[in-house]
């Protein structure tokens, strides 16, 4: 089946009738044979979710632009999934695992560190989830005002912060502890308590509060 035939089929029958390989072919405008090779190369759809552009560029026919397009599409899907979890029903954070489940898909396999805030109401219900910083995270470069801005604008009663370790090492660094201390202290002054700081790496998570680091 040609790519044009696949487009016509998608339009006539709907995207739900297409398999993973066919959807990948349409997403980045490649032949089905190349899409199948990509799936076989990475080990299937689940493995593709954590594949990096550098890994995809090892495949003949996949340059930088296509590799980035594939990863961007996956990231968009993860972000949509994250938002649907808490927007579809009222999600209440009762323990660290509740918070981790909201953002673990979004933060897993990011190429850069990304700092996310989960805004909570007075009953620990999730109000919003926002990315507030991308890049190397430490207390000297992260502006406290930018981290708390979403909470102030939306009048949140508290929040949980989380960031990823692209290296895959789940252990907190001294910079992580310092950043946590800075944000916790600022939260006390602003009356917007930081309830936890989660670290996400390789599909796992760690609670800084449970480890008593920075709290």
N, C-alpha and C positions, 0 to 999 in steps of 0.2 A: 504494500500500500504506500502510495506517495504521500508526501506531506500535505499536498493540496487535497487529496482524497480524505486524509485524516481530519483536516479542517472542516470539510463538508460533513463528515460523519459527526464531528463534535457539534456542529450547528444543528444538524437534523435530529440527533439522538440525545444530545446533552453530554456534558463532561463526566457525569457520574458513570456513564457506560464505558469510559475509556480506562485502560489499565495504567499502571504506574509508568511504564515505558512510553506509552503513547502520550501521556500528559507531559512527561519530561521533554519529549520531542517537540511538542507544541510550545512549551514554555520558552525554549531557547532556539527554536526554529532550526532544528537539526533533523537529519534522516533518522528513521526509526532504528535502523541498524546501528547507528552511532549511539543512540540513546540506550539501546540494549547493551552495547559494549560498556557504556559508563556504569550501568547497573551491575553488570557482571564484574567489572573492575573493582568497584568499591565494596561489593558484597551485598547489594540489595538496598531497598528504600531506607530501612532503619540505619544502615551504615552511612547512607548518603546524607542523613540529617546532621552528621558530625564531621563531614568531609570538608577540608579547607580548599581554597582556590589553588594553592600550590600543589596539592595532591591531584586535583583535577587536571591541572596543566600538564601532568605527565602523560595524559592520553592524547594520542595523535588526533588532530582535528579540534582540540579544545585549547584555545588560546586564553589570554588573560581576560578578555572581554566576556567570553562565554562562561569561563569559570566563575567570574564575579557575578554574572547574571544568575547562574544556577544557585550560588550561595545566597544571593540577595533574595531570590524567590523563596528559598527555604526559611530564611530569617523572617520574611514577611509572614509566612504561614505560622511560624512559631509565635510571632507577636499577636496575630489574630487569635490564636488559640489561647494565649495568656489573657487577653482582654475578654474573650467570651466566657472564660471560667468565672470571673468575678462580676461581669456585667449581666450574665444570664440569671443569676440568682444572688441573693445577699450572702456574701462569704464573710464569715466571722473567723478571725485569727485567735485560736485558743492555745496554740503551741507552735514552736518553730517549724515543725513539718508542714503546718498549714500554709505558712508564708512561703516556704521553700517550693511547695507545689505550684504556686502561682507564677514563679519567675524562673524556675530551673530550666525550662525549655528555651526561654528567651536568652538566658545567659550562657548556657552550655555551648562550647565550641566557638565563642566569639574570638576574633583575632586580636582584639584590644580589650583592655579592662573597661568595664562599663558599670557605672554606679546607678542603681535603681532605687527609687523610694516607693514604699507602699503606704499610702495615706489611709489613716484609720479614723473612724468616728469615735464618739464617747463610749461606745459598746464594743470597740475593736472590730467593727464592720469595715470592710474594704470600700473606700471611697474612690480611689484611683490608683493607678500604677504608672509611674513616669520614669523615663531615663533622664538623669540630670547631669551626667558627666561621662565623657568617653576619653580615655587616655590613661597615662600613668597616674595612679591614685596615691597621694600621700597628703598629710595634713598641711604641707607648705604650699601646695598648688591648688588644692580643692577649695573653692570659695564657699564658706559656710552659708553665706546669703543665698547662693544659687541652690544649695541643697535644700534649704528650708523654704524657698520661695513658693513651691507648689502647695506646701502645707499651709502657709500663711494666706495665700490667695483663696484656697478652698476651705479655710477655717477648720483644718483637721485638728483632732484632739491629740493625736500622737502619730508616730510613724515608725516603720521598720526600714532600715537601709540594707542593701545587698549589693555585692559586686562579685565579679568572676575573676578567676586566676587562669588565663589562657595557657599557662605552663602545665596545668593539670595537677599542680601541687596544692592540696587542700589546706596545708598548714598556714596559719596567719603569720605575716611578716611583722617586724617591728613597726613598719609604716602603717600597717593595718591597725595595730593596737593604738598608735598615736592618733590616727584619724578617728578611730572610735571614741577615744577620750575627748577629742576636740568637739565632735558632734554631740556626744552625751552632755558635755558641759554647756554647750550652746543651747541644747534643748531644754535644760533646766532653766536657763535665763529667759527663754522665749515662752516657757510653759507649753512646749510641744515635746513631750518626752520621746526619746529614742528607746523603743522597747526591745530592739535587738539589732544586731548587725550580722548578716549571713554572708558566708563566703561560699561560692559555687565553683566547683572544679570537677571535670570529668564525670559529670552527671551525679555528683555527690554534693552535700552541703554540710556546713559547720556553723554552729551558733556561737558567736563571740560572748553572748551573755552566759550561756551554759558553761563556757570555758572560763568565765570570769575574767575576760580580757578587755580592758577599757571601760568596764562598768563598775 
